[in-house]
Amino acid sequence: MSEDAAIAARLSTVRARVARAEQTAGRPPGEVRLMLATKTQSAAVIRAALLADTVACVASGLVPVLLGENRVQEAVTTATGLADLHPQIHLIGPLQSNKINHALRAVDCVQTVATLDLAGRLSLRCATTDRVLDVMVQVNVSGEPTKSGVPPEAAVDLATQVAALPGLQLVGFMTIGANTRDTGLVLAGFSRLREVRDELVASDAPGAATARELSMGMSGDLEDAIAEGATIVRVGSAVFGSRPPA
Ligand SMILES: *Cc1c(COP(=O)(O)O)cnc(C)c1O
């Protein structure tokens, strides 16, 4: 099997996992969007995945995949190399303030806002260029020190302030699940993110009503995330194979 055919086959396996998890959770088919976490994949490989997915979506009526990029420079390369396919690209890795201008040219959403400082800088840049950027607040639900994100206790407060900033539209929350085989812990973390989202949306704070997205779940735990209400799952290795060494 060619590499392109292998990607298409793995993509359809992942689509089937998502559909089964939606069904198990009693959620409408197609409610969960699939994001490809492209990590270091070349534009040619990402193109093959996008084209295979587009064909499958015509048949199934599903919404085509979103792309998630960890690094601003790679987001720029993907946006440029795949401009003819008009992919929606989200930044899912950390954003340094000196890369904001580049990021704004390449991405449709920044999922990794974890400080008011970064939100303020993005807001200023967007407001002065008459742009509205979608953002998510990244929450560290597991408390693992290697993970980015605001602690859950502080998430509603930060999100309330972000939602009120000009030039930004808060669309939801993002997290990386606990790195453990203990499914109970993983589920509890995802459930915590849902509670944060529900509390914010119920708060009537300015800009809070649109913050409905829950970006959570990856190759190893997407079923758990969908059971707890994920609206976007971010899948890398299950589609592209295990990662090349960094
Ligand atoms: C790599 C990555 C993913 C995808 O992880 P897989 O386990 O390869 O599916 C999702 N989200 C983020 C933020 C990532 O860095």
The ligand as an SDF file (V2000), in Angstrom:
LIG
                    3D

 15 15  0  0  0  0  0  0  0  0999 V2000
    0.6050   15.8920   19.0840 C   0  0  0  0  0  0  0  0  0  0  0  0
   -0.6040   16.5240   19.6250 C   0  0  0  0  0  0  0  0  0  0  0  0
   -1.8720   15.9430   19.4550 C   0  0  0  0  0  0  0  0  0  0  0  0
   -2.0690   14.6000   18.7710 C   0  0  0  0  0  0  0  0  0  0  0  0
   -1.4850   13.5910   19.5400 O   0  0  0  0  0  0  0  0  0  0  0  0
   -1.5470   12.0460   19.0490 P   0  0  0  0  0  0  0  0  0  0  0  0
   -1.3540   11.3010   20.3150 O   0  0  0  0  0  0  0  0  0  0  0  0
   -0.4320   11.8990   18.0860 O   0  0  0  0  0  0  0  0  0  0  0  0
   -2.8640   11.8480   18.4420 O   0  0  0  0  0  0  0  0  0  0  0  0
   -2.9730   16.6220   19.9370 C   0  0  0  0  0  0  0  0  0  0  0  0
   -2.8560   17.8060   20.5750 N   0  0  0  0  0  0  0  0  0  0  0  0
   -1.6670   18.4130   20.7600 C   0  0  0  0  0  0  0  0  0  0  0  0
   -1.6070   19.7200   21.4660 C   0  0  0  0  0  0  0  0  0  0  0  0
   -0.5040   17.7850   20.3130 C   0  0  0  0  0  0  0  0  0  0  0  0
    0.6840   18.3800   20.5240 O   0  0  0  0  0  0  0  0  0  0  0  0
  1  2  1  0
  2  3  1  0
  2 14  2  0
  3  4  1  0
  3 10  2  0
  4  5  1  0
  5  6  1  0
  6  7  2  0
  6  8  1  0
  6  9  1  0
 10 11  1  0
 11 12  2  0
 12 13  1  0
 12 14  1  0
 14 15  1  0
M  END
$$$$
